[in-house]
Amino acid sequence: MTDPRTAPPESAPQPRYTPLRERHEALGASFTDFGGWAMPVRYSSDLAEHHAVRTAAGLFDISHMAEFFVSGTGAAEYLDYALAGRLSTMALGRAKYSLVLDHTGGIIDDVIVYRLGDERFLVIANAGNRDPVAVALAERATGRPVEVLDGTDDYSLIAVQGPLARAVLDATPGLGEFDHPLDQLKYYAAVAASFLLHPVLVARTGYTGEDGYELLVPNASAGALWDALLAAGRPLGLVPAGLAARDTLRLEAGMPLYGHELSLDIVPAQAGLGRAVAADKADFVGRAGLASVVATDASVLVGLVSAGKRAGRAGYAVMDADTPVGEVTSGALSPTLGHPIAMAFVAPSMSAPGTELCIDVRGTRIPATVTALPFYRRTT
């Protein structure tokens, strides 16, 4: 038997790469670990990529996201039970933001659900939560006339985000045969199409605060679609964009990130997501737990804005004079607004917009004012 005191340490798990790895490397991308995946963090400049999405368009590889296909005669009723929202009333082709809760009401993950047919749905979850979401969906399907298939390893997801996103898609050769015209596609809706005769689902959704589209394709088609979108979009100002720009974009838009604003220790109302819970449903996982939560003392999510250039970061204390009243969950110097912004959980008594607080930035107190989210909202 090997002596555990002298045994070599177990090697770290190898990171996973998306089918677009070689294209990212050819574009000079720097990589970072995200949920066990090696993902492009930037190609050139965080700021340049961020500004391109706000003014023209950015191209993102988000193939690390997890895809679950739910089908069967009981699919709609099952999702009403398995998730916090009411999915059974969704129209065909529409999408909806929802939450996977545990029995205490804590958040396992936030997801987007698409209705692909009367009895067929697609649930897209975060990369780092693929396993817990898979377990939750499987357990909640027991005894129900429904099938849940994990399609993550078979599909790639590419996002085109920005005010010129539709123009990029319109200019992309080989992309067409939409079930209905792209200019009639509503926000939070999806349409079946084709790319070089292969199926593609085009959804008008995103995580940047801009208009845009997310395209789900079989892995075999991903490289050609990426190349075609990049070639068609470059004359319009499109650039490939990495996770760094994606993070500052979603922060400006006040969009939560799991592990920062969302966790098993946070219930939806604390994160400003009470609207995502259909509390009047007869039953769903987490309903009893939410009913037992005493919200009066629970911290709540707020926005904070500061002057200068020093931004609060995740984990920094939020202070009222010398008294800690909360903690920053995400923060950055906003590329669009030009001043520091942050999201933080603070005591309810300190959450009203206009409340003056401070962020402890490495021992220096930086004045910060509570503001309503989002920090940035597109005008068109």
HELIX and SHEET records of a PDB file:
HELIX    1   1 ARG A   21  ALA A   26  1                                   6    
HELIX    2   2 ASP A   46  THR A   55  1                                  10    
HELIX    3   3 ALA A   75  ALA A   82  1                                   8    
HELIX    4   4 ALA A  127  ASN A  129  5                                   3    
HELIX    5   5 ARG A  130  ARG A  140  1                                  11    
HELIX    6   6 THR A  152  ASP A  154  5                                   3    
HELIX    7   7 ALA A  165  ALA A  171  1                                   7    
HELIX    8   8 LEU A  182  GLN A  184  5                                   3    
HELIX    9   9 ASN A  219  GLY A  233  1                                  15    
HELIX   10  10 ARG A  234  LEU A  236  5                                   3    
HELIX   11  11 LEU A  243  GLU A  252  1                                  10    
HELIX   12  12 PRO A  268  ALA A  271  5                                   4    
HELIX   13  13 GLY A  274  ALA A  276  5                                   3    
HELIX   14  14 ARG A  287  ALA A  291  1                                   5    
HELIX   15  15 ALA A  295  ASP A  297  5                                   3    
HELIX   16  16 PRO A  348  MET A  350  5                                   3    
SHEET    1   A 2 SER A  30  PHE A  34  0                                        
SHEET    2   A 2 TRP A  37  ARG A  42 -1                                        
SHEET    1   B 7 LEU A 175  GLY A 176  0                                        
SHEET    2   B 7 ALA A 190  PHE A 195 -1                                        
SHEET    3   B 7 HIS A 198  ALA A 203 -1                                        
SHEET    4   B 7 GLY A 212  PRO A 218 -1                                        
SHEET    5   B 7 TYR A 155  GLN A 161 -1                                        
SHEET    6   B 7 ALA A  57  ASP A  61 -1                                        
SHEET    7   B 7 LEU A 238  PRO A 240  1                                        
SHEET    1   C 5 ALA A  95  LEU A 101  0                                        
SHEET    2   C 5 ILE A 107  GLY A 117 -1                                        
SHEET    3   C 5 ARG A 120  ALA A 125 -1                                        
SHEET    4   C 5 ALA A  66  SER A  71 -1                                        
SHEET    5   C 5 GLU A 147  ASP A 150 -1                                        
SHEET    1   D 7 VAL A 300  SER A 306  0                                        
SHEET    2   D 7 PRO A 340  VAL A 346 -1                                        
SHEET    3   D 7 THR A 323  LEU A 333 -1                                        
SHEET    4   D 7 ALA A 317  ASP A 320 -1                                        
SHEET    5   D 7 GLU A 356  VAL A 361 -1                                        
SHEET    6   D 7 THR A 364  THR A 371 -1                                        
SHEET    7   D 7 VAL A 300  SER A 306 -1                                        
END                                                                             
